């Protein structure tokens, strides 16, 4: 009869020493003694007599198999380095491109569904990452909202060389980055696709403590405080919400972003809001705004502000009734993708260049009551 046993670290009595078998095929945990062992066995194979500790059983002959120790000069196993952080998602396609920016302290995962859908429609798609902005991609030097905007413009300039036309878009603070690009590259941007645009933290689940954010400007040490994300995590889909909650507990990040946000980054996001407001009048590209009526982070007020402030002759605003903030992965993600494709494929011209066409679509359906709290 052969069993595989592992030698205890303090087993010195003999070549086998004292053996302590845990719960296994040997039965309940017990101690025992090796009476003797035979010599001349093959390396890693030893046979001897084992006496149970209680003395009620006679000695049992056992053969123990142990792996041989590795040679001292054996080459160490090759080290596989983990990626330093999230990587941009680049999907080469046709000569018309779409550049997307994910939300603050998130990754391209939250826009992957939309990006792949646009790629299947024939577009070259890139979901960019930015140092100091993307989750898990810290910057080697201190940076803030201006560096984020500069990096977004640099991403646009690189991809523009590969495409005949290039649209920009994003989710949440990523939508602000796309608006910043559209303001700085007004003549080069073909379309703007702004999802859950956040110019105000005024959603129904926004913490009341947000009014204290300005204090962190007076006391910089407060900028290191981490604000933990909480339910509903921007998701009306309860099954997906549970999955995201589990991801955040296990890894500190999820398809919906990081589990925590630094106060410093929230302040930089507020500064980016001010920068975007200053440049919205320079935006002339056709602009699509998609926003959830029940967005718990930022109410549709932000989308309406953009619609009334840009100089684009064609502005299309769609209000969704069955989603929360993360419309790129929530219940109406298929409609979001459809609206984006339809907007990109439309001509975007008007008979009178002096007339601004603004449309708002919102179907009436029964609203959720989750945000009505006692």
N, C-alpha and C positions, 0 to 999 in steps of 0.2 A: 504494500500500500504506500503511495507517494502523496505527500502534501507539500505545499509551498509555504515556508515560514520566513519571517523576517526577524533577524537578530536584534535584540534590544541593545541600546547604546551602552548600558552598564553591565552587559553580560560578559563576565571575565572568567567564570569558574572553569570552563573548558572551551573547546572550540565552539560548543553550542551555548555554554553558560546556562543561566536561568531562563526559562521560557514562560512567557505570560501570554496565553492565547485569549483574545477577546471573544465576544459573541460571534460564533461562526459555526462551521460544521463540526468543530470540536466540542460544541455545547457551551454551557455557561462559562464565564470567565473563571480561570483557576490558575494557580501557580504549580510548578513542578520542577523536577531535577533530571538532567541527563546523567545516567549512570556511567556510560562509557561511549566511545565512538570508535568506529573502525577506520583503519588507515588504508591508504592505497586507492582511494576512490578517485573518480574523475574530477577535475576542477569544478567546483560549484555543486558537487553532489556528495552528501555525507549521510551515513547511516549509523544509528546508535539505539540505545535502549532508553526510553523515557519513563520515569516513575511519577505518576500523578501525586499531587501533594497530599491528598486525603489518605493515601495508603490503602484505600479499600480495593483498588484494582491492582493486578499484577503489572509489572513493567511491560511496556509495549514497544515493539521494534518499529522505528520510523525512519524513513528516508527523507532528508530535508534538502531541498534544492535552493541554492542561493546564487544570484547573479555574480559573476566575477567582477572584481573592482576594475575600473578602467585603467589602462596603462598610463603611467605618469607622464609620458611624452605624447599622449594622444592629443591630436589637434582639437582645440575647443570648437564647439558647434558654432556655425555661422550665426551672427547676430542679425536679427531682422528688426530694423528700426521702424517704429510706428510713425505714421504721417504726423508732421508737426502741427497740422490743423486741417480744417476743411479745405477742399479744393474747389475751384470754380468748375461749374458744369458747362462744357462747351460742346455744342451739337452742330457740326457743319451741315449746311443744307444749301439752299438756293442763294441767289444774289441779293435777296431782301432779308434783312436781319432784324432781330429783336434783342436788345440788351436789357436784362432784368436785374434788380437789386432787391435782396431779401431784407427783412426787418432788422432792427437793432438787436445785437447780440444773438443772432440766429445764424442759419446756414442755408445753402441752396436747397436743402431738402424741402423747405416749406413752399418752394415754387416749382419743384420738380414736375408735378403733374401738369401744370400749365406749360412749362418749358417743353416737355416732351410732346404735348399736344400740338403746340405751335410748330415744332420740328416736323411732326408727321404731316402738317399742312404745307410743308415745303420751305419753311424759314430756317435760316441760320440763327441759332439761339445760343446766347451765353448768359449764364447766371453768375455774376461776378462775386468775388470775395474781396474784402478790404481789411488791411491790417488795423487793429485797434477798434474795428467796428464789428467784424464777424466773430461769432462765438468760437473760442478755441484758437484764435489767430491774433495773439497780442502783437503790439507794435514794438520795434526795437527802440523807439524813441517816443517821447510824449507826443500825442497828437489829439486832435479834436475835430469839431464839425467842419472847419475849413479844409483840413487835410482829407477828411472823408469826401467832401465835394470835389476836391482836386483829383483824388484817386478815381472817382466816378467819371469825371471828364476824361482822364487819361484812358480809362477802359473804353470809353466811347470812341476816342480818336484812333485807338488801335484797331477796333473792330470795324470802324467806318472804312478803313483801307481795304477791307475784304468784301464789302457789300456796296451795291448800287444805292440802296436806301437803308436807313437804320432807324428803328423806333426804339424808344426807351420807356421803361416802366418799372414798377416796384410795388412792394406791399408795405404799408405803415410808414415807418421812417424811410424805408427804401423808396416809397413813392415820392418823398421829399427829395431824395437824391436824384430821381429821374427828372423832377421839376427843375432842380438846380442845373442839371445838364442841359435841359431844354432852354433855359434862360441864357446860358453861356454859349451854346451852339445853336442859336435860334434858327439859322438858315439851313443847318445840316440835319437836324432832327426831323424825321418824316411824320412821326406820331408820338403822342404821350399816352401811356396806359397806366393810370394811377389807381391803385387798389387800396381801400381802407386808408386813404390819406389822413395823416394825423397832424393837424395844425393846432389842435386843442386836446388836452387830456380831460375830456368831459363826458365820457361814457358812463353808463349806469353802474358799472362795477369799479370805476376809478376810485382808488382809496382817498379818503378825505385828507390824509396826511400830505397829499401832493402840494397843498398850499404852503407847506413848510420847506419846499425845495429851495426857495431863495436863501434860506439860512445857510445852506451849504456853500453859497458863494462868499458869505462872510466868514465862515469857519471851514476852511478847506479840508480839515481832517474828517468832516462829515461826508465828504465825497467818497470815502472808502466804504461807507455803509452799503450793504447789499439788501436789496428789496426782493423778497421771494415772490415769484409768480404764484397765483392761486387760481382755483377754479372760478370760472369755467375754461380758463386757458384759451379764450378766444373761440371756443368751439360749442356749437349748439348740438352737434352730433354726440350723443352721450357715450356711445361705444368708442368712438375715436378719442373722446375726452379721457376715458379710463385708460386707454393705451398710452396717451401722452403723459398722464400722471405717473404711470409705471415707469416710463422712460426717464422722466425727471428724477424719480426716486433712485433709480439704479445708476444713472450716468451723469446726472446734472444737466442734461440737455435733451432735446426732443425734436420731433418734426415741426413742432410749433415754436421752437426757440429754446433759450437757456432757462434753467430753473430759477435763476436770480439775475437781477440787473443792478449794476452799481449806480449809486446816486450821481456820481460824476458823469456817467454816460447819459443819464436822463437830463442833466443840465446841458450837456453838449447837444442833445436832441432838441431841447428848447431853443438853443442858440441857432441851430439849423433851421428851425421854424421861422425865426426872424430873418435869416438870410434868404430863405425862399420867398417870403412875403415881399422883400425888396425887389426881387427879380421877376415876379409873376407877370408884370406888364410887358416884359420882353418876350414872353412865350407866344409864338404864332403858329406852332404846329397843331393840327387837329388833336383834340384832347378828349380822352375817354376817362370817365370817373365812375368807378364801381364801389359802392359802399352799402353796408348792411344797415337797415333801419334800426336794428337793435344792437349795433356795435357797442360792446361793453367798455371798450377802451377810448374810442373817439366817436362822438355822435356825427350824423351826416352834415352837421354844421361846417365841418372842415371841407367836405366835398363842395358844398354850395359856395363857400368862400373862394375856392379855386375857380369854380365855374364863372363867378362874377368878376374875377380879377385878371384872368389871362386875356391876352389880345387875340387869341385864336378865333378865326371866323366860324369854326365848327367845334362845338362842345357838346358831348353826349354824356349825360349823367344817368346812371342806372341804380336804383335803390332796390336792394334785395330784402326779402321779407322772411327768409328761412335760414339765416346764418347769423353768426356773430363776427368778431373781428377777423378771424383767420379764413377769409372767404376763398383763399386759394386751395384749402384742403377740407373745408366744411361741406355741409349738405348741398350747396348750390355750386360746387366747383365746376361741374360740367357746363352750367349756364355761364359762369364767368369765362371759361375758355371759349365758348361759342360767341359771346359778346366781343371778346378780344379779336377773334378771327374775322368776324363780320365787320368790325370797325376798321381793321387793317386793310380789308379787301375793298371797302367803299372808296369812291373817288376822292371824297373830301372837298369837292369844289362847289361853289354856289354861283347862281346866275348874277348876283350883285355882290361884288367883292367888299362893298361897304356894309353889308348886312351880316350880323352875327347870329348864327343859328344855334340855339341852345335847347336841347330836349332833355326832359326828365321822365323816366319811366319807372313806375312803381305799381305792381299789381296788388290789389287788395286781397289779403288772406287773413285768416285768424292769427293773431299775434301770440307769441309766447308770454307766459306769466312768470317765468323763472326769475326775472329781474324785479318782480314786485315782492319786496321783502318786508317783513314786519319790523 
